[in-house]
Amino acid sequence: MIGRLNHVAIAVPDLEAAAAQYRETLGASVGDPQDEPDHGVTVVFIELPNTKVELLYPLGDASPINGFLEKNPAGGIHHMCYEVDDILAARDKLKADGARVLGDGDPKIGAHGKPVLFLHPKDFNGCLIELEQV
């Protein structure tokens, strides 16, 4: 069902410093920050030859990233995103198999302009999983 690894997301306490580290220290191609109000984050994508890294920073006081950074003040891996061909079919199969889809179960539009869903980390070895339709 899952396809290619789309990105690994890292929550960061300082978005500008993290982006500069990837750009200047690691020599990566770093995109511009983009606000994603529906998800409560500001994101920066780092383009790699085989995938992307997504830097996440809280957008507003209600951001889910605030709680993550309270528990992990230095930041850390927040989630992994896998591509799927049909997000509704993937959701229905996962739910039938007992996986918990976060939120109301309906896909939202993600940072790439495509439908996304998140799966409960307790169902996937402690890792929050994002599915993105391609």
C-alpha positions as CSV (number, residue, x, y, z in Angstrom):
1,M,0.0,0.0,0.0
2,I,2.6,2.6,1.0
3,G,5.0,3.9,-1.7
4,R,8.0,6.1,-1.6
5,L,9.2,7.9,1.5
6,N,8.1,11.4,0.8
7,H,9.8,13.1,3.8
8,V,10.9,12.9,7.4
9,A,9.7,15.8,9.5
10,I,11.8,17.3,12.3
11,A,10.3,19.7,14.8
12,V,12.7,22.6,15.5
13,P,12.8,25.3,18.2
14,D,14.4,27.8,15.8
15,L,13.3,27.5,12.2
16,E,15.8,30.1,10.8
17,A,18.8,28.5,12.6
18,A,17.8,25.0,11.5
19,A,17.3,26.0,7.9
20,A,20.7,27.8,7.9
21,Q,22.4,24.7,9.3
22,Y,21.1,22.6,6.4
23,R,21.9,25.3,3.9
24,E,25.3,26.4,5.1
25,T,26.7,23.5,7.0
26,L,25.3,20.6,5.0
27,G,25.1,22.4,1.7
28,A,21.5,21.4,1.1
29,S,18.9,23.0,-1.1
30,V,16.5,24.7,1.3
31,G,13.1,26.1,0.4
32,D,11.4,29.2,1.8
33,P,9.2,29.0,4.9
34,Q,5.6,28.5,4.2
35,D,2.8,28.8,6.8
36,E,0.3,26.0,6.9
37,P,-2.5,27.4,9.1
38,D,-4.8,24.3,8.8
39,H,-2.0,22.3,10.4
40,G,-0.7,25.0,12.8
41,V,2.8,24.9,11.5
42,T,5.4,26.8,9.4
43,V,7.4,24.4,7.3
44,V,10.6,24.5,5.3
45,F,11.5,21.7,2.9
46,I,15.0,20.5,2.3
47,E,15.3,18.8,-1.1
48,L,17.5,15.7,-1.2
49,P,18.2,13.5,-4.2
50,N,16.0,10.7,-2.9
51,T,13.5,12.4,-0.5
52,K,12.9,15.6,1.5
53,V,13.4,16.7,5.1
54,E,10.6,18.9,6.5
55,L,11.4,21.3,9.3
56,L,8.4,22.1,11.4
57,Y,7.9,25.1,13.6
58,P,4.8,26.1,15.6
59,L,2.4,28.6,14.0
60,G,0.4,30.1,16.8
61,D,-0.3,29.0,20.4
62,A,-2.6,26.2,19.4
63,S,0.1,24.4,17.2
64,P,0.5,20.7,17.9
65,I,4.2,21.3,17.6
66,N,4.2,23.3,20.8
67,G,3.5,20.3,22.9
68,F,6.1,18.2,21.1
69,L,8.8,20.9,21.7
70,E,7.8,21.2,25.4
71,K,8.6,17.5,25.7
72,N,11.7,17.8,23.4
73,P,13.1,21.3,23.8
74,A,16.0,20.6,21.3
75,G,13.5,19.3,18.7
76,G,13.5,15.9,17.1
77,I,11.9,13.7,14.5
78,H,8.2,14.3,14.5
79,H,6.8,12.1,11.8
80,M,7.5,10.1,8.6
81,C,5.4,10.7,5.5
82,Y,4.7,7.9,2.9
83,E,3.1,8.3,-0.4
84,V,-0.1,6.4,-1.4
85,D,-1.9,6.3,-4.7
86,D,-5.4,6.5,-3.2
87,I,-5.6,8.0,0.3
88,L,-9.3,7.1,0.9
89,A,-8.7,3.4,0.0
90,A,-5.6,3.4,2.2
91,R,-7.6,5.0,5.1
92,D,-10.4,2.5,4.7
93,K,-8.0,-0.5,4.7
94,L,-6.0,0.8,7.7
95,K,-9.2,1.4,9.7
96,A,-10.4,-2.1,8.8
97,D,-7.1,-3.4,10.1
98,G,-7.5,-1.6,13.4
99,A,-5.2,1.5,12.8
100,R,-6.4,4.8,14.2
101,V,-6.6,7.7,11.9
102,L,-6.2,11.0,13.7
103,G,-8.7,13.9,13.5
104,D,-12.1,13.3,11.9
105,G,-10.7,10.8,9.4
106,D,-11.1,13.0,6.4
107,P,-8.0,14.1,4.5
108,K,-6.8,17.7,4.7
109,I,-4.7,19.4,2.2
110,G,-1.0,19.3,3.2
111,A,2.0,21.5,2.5
112,H,2.4,20.0,-1.0
113,G,-1.2,20.8,-1.9
114,K,-2.2,17.2,-1.8
115,P,-4.5,15.2,0.6
116,V,-2.9,13.9,3.8
117,L,-3.9,11.9,6.8
118,F,-2.1,11.1,10.0
119,L,-2.0,7.7,11.8
120,H,-1.8,7.3,15.6
121,P,1.9,6.7,16.7
122,K,0.8,4.1,19.2
123,D,-0.3,1.9,16.3
124,F,3.1,2.3,14.5
125,N,5.9,1.6,17.0
126,G,5.7,5.1,18.5
127,C,6.1,6.9,15.1
128,L,3.5,9.3,13.9
129,I,2.8,8.4,10.2
130,E,1.6,10.8,7.6
131,L,0.1,9.5,4.3
132,E,0.1,11.8,1.3
133,Q,-1.8,11.0,-1.9
134,V,0.4,11.4,-5.0
